[in-house]
């Protein structure tokens, strides 16, 4: 017996087979264009990058520090 409970015979093998085509893994160009032109694709604005978020945060911290320095 092996560690997983299977016999150690010479005729024993584990294999996997998946019947797939390249078309199953990628969108066709026509389908991608149809999805892109749907009405719900335009309702969301693109996400901001981390650099732009850090830049905005730095500006807010600088102005907050200036205001705090003059308030005290």
N, C-alpha and C positions, 0 to 999 in steps of 0.2 A: 504494500500500500504506500502511496505517496503522501505527502503532507496534506493534499487537498482531498484525499480519500479515493483516488483513482488507482487502478492497477497499473503496474509498470510494464505492460506488455509491449512488444515491438510493433504490433499492428495498431497501436493507439496513437491518434494524432488529433490535435485541435486545430480547426481552421475556421475561417469566416469568409463569406462571399456575399457581396452586395451587387445586385443587378441595377446599375445606374448608368445614365448617359450624361454627357457633358451638358446637354440641354436641361437636365434636371437640376443642375447646380447654379446656373446663371440665368438672369433674365434675358429674354430676347430684346433686341433694340426697339422693336415696335411696342412691346409691352411697357418698357421703361418710359418711352415717350408718352404713352397713354396715361400712365400713372402720374407723370410729372404735370400733365395738363389738367388733371382733375381739380375741382374747385377747392377741396380741402387742403391741397398742397400749398396754396398761397396764403393761408390764414396765419401761419406761424412765422415769426421773424427768426432769422438764423441766430444761433447761440453766439455769445461773445467769447473771445479767446481769454485765456488766463492773464495774458499780458495787459489787455485792455481793462480787465477787472482790477488788477493790481495797480494800474495807473490811476484809475478812478479812486481807488481806496487811498492811495498816497496823496492825491489832491485833497480829498476830504480831511485826511489827518493833518495836512499842512495848514489848511484854512481853520480847522478846529483849534490847532495849536496857536495860531496867530490870534484868534478871537479870545482864547483862554488867557494868553499872555497880556492882552490889553484889558481884559476884564478884571484881572487881579491887580 
